[in-house]
């Protein structure tokens, strides 16, 4: 039992299930509210929804930047588990803002408060910083790349399951989906606080707590800098495109309901499964750089296909092509 409770994977799985349910509830709520505001004009509703999600994403990211220094200082004293606890608390608070919006007569902009709370608590960046640190601390140095990709694999499995279930739960009622998201997220938070061991005291004195030192000549440093830049640009493109695609499928010509939208989210999360297989099978053959380029090319090709999709099977074909190795799977040494 003690071995199980030192693993970071259960936190990732439970948290991803909760966020999958919440993201479906949020997207559907925002789009339906925009449809009402535009009197059924789907194109204008997509414009309004896209603008809202863009502002929400920027607000959350800027707020997360402001929280980096204080949370990092707390993590230095209490261990990287602080990142997980703080970010999940902000996530739950943000979900309650959607509850207030659904049951009270408040404007759509009220939901920005939830994004602000989530960002100030660290948001996604701090959550994944804690996950990466704790996953590294719970594995040997020679196996850290595999360990981090196992975490990604668990994240993908949870995303697939959450995407498939979220559409059906939404059809049972938006309130049921949102309540499920909150309950699952609270379970993840309670598990992190009371049951999860952060392994802070199990490291030897000579080993750094959060990061490894980067050694090597100037060419190695330049290579790492270029790969990090590629990762940042890749994530910006993927996150921005996913926000648009989630709304694109809801309006004509696809006009997906919540069930089909859940299938689309599950297909997106399946990328993490193929990424894991790519690391296991091709890492020793191609290496990090070649796999990164392969992932970028496959993602660009898939995005291009989905841009012109007017049939559901074409959209899923783009998702199939999009699945590849992601630069965020890199373990720089």
Buried (B, 14 or more C-beta within 10 A) or exposed (E): EEEEEBBBBBBBBBBBBBBBBBBBBBBBBBBBBBBEEBEEBBEBBBBBBBEBBEBBBEBBBEBBEEBEEEBBEBBEEEBBBBBBBBBBBBBBBBBEBBBEBBEEEEEBEEBBBBBBBBBBBBBBBBBBBBBBBBBBBBBEEEEBBBBBBBBBBBBBBBBBBBBBBBBEBBBEEBEBBBBBBBEBBBBBBEBBEEEBBBBBEEEEEEEEBBEEEEEEEEEEEEBBEEBEEBBEEBEEBBEBBBBBBBBBBBBEEBEBEBEBBBBBBBBBBBBBBBBBEBBEEBBEEBEBBEBBBBBBEBBBBBBEBBEEBEEBEBBBBBBBBBBBBBBBBBBBB
